[in-house]
């Protein structure tokens, strides 16, 4: 995973920009599955940090893979993932 190019907190920043953009034209922040953008970004802020350094050893049952995946999605999100990012996070 160390060779995956990424921008730290890319998804968080994108979600915040989207919220600001919606508010800029007078639209409210629409909760998804009852969760607002502020609640989501606060919950995501400390999950999966340093995901690229987490050793996922088979002998250890790959402990920590969930945090590594969320961290990867936060930092390596694509436009395809972005459109459904909230649903990806809360459906797991």
N, C-alpha and C positions, 0 to 999 in steps of 0.2 A: 504494500500500500504506500510505501514511502516514495514511489516513483509517480504517483498520481499528481498531476498539476492541480493546484487549488489556490483560492483566494480566501484567506481567513475570514470567517463570519459572512461569507457572501450571501447566504440565504437570509440571515437576520437583517442585514442591511437592506436587502431587496424588499423584504416584508415591510420594514419601516418606511422605505421610500414609497412603496405602494400605498401605505396608510396615509402618509403626508399628501400624496397626490390626490387621493380620494377626498381628503378633508379640504384640500385646496379648491376643489370644485363644488364643495358643499355636500358631499356624500358622507354618510356615517360609516364608521368601521363596522362592517358586517361580521358578527361572530359566526364561526364555522363550528358546528357541533357544540355550540354554546361557549366557545372560547374566542376571546378577542385577540387582536394582534398583540396588544400589550401583554396579556397573560401568556400567550404563546412564546413571545420573544424572551420574557423573563424566565420562563421554565426551560427554554432551550439554551440560555446563555452559558450555563455551567456544565452542560451535558456534552460529552464527546470531545472535550478539549484535548489537544495533543493526540488525537486519534491515530495520526500517522506514525506515532512511536509505540503504540500498544502492541506488544508481542502476542500474537494469536497462536500459541503453541498447541498443536493437537494433543500432546500428552497432558495438558492442563484443561482439556475440554474447550479450548479456545475461549476461556473466561474473558469477559469484557468485549465480546464481539458486538453486542448491542450498542454499547456506547461508541465504539469505533464506527459502526455503520451510521449512527445519527450524526456523529462528528463529520464523517465524510459527506453525508448529504447536506449538512450545513455549509460546508466549505466548497464542495465540488458540484453544487446543484447546476443543472442545465435548465434551459427554458422549458423543456418538457416537464422536468421535475417541479419547477417553480409553480406552474399553474395548479398543481395538486399537492403542494408541499404540506399544507396544514393537514390534509386528509391522510397523507403518508405517515406523518408523525403520530396522529391520534388514532389511526386504525391498527397500530401495532400494540 
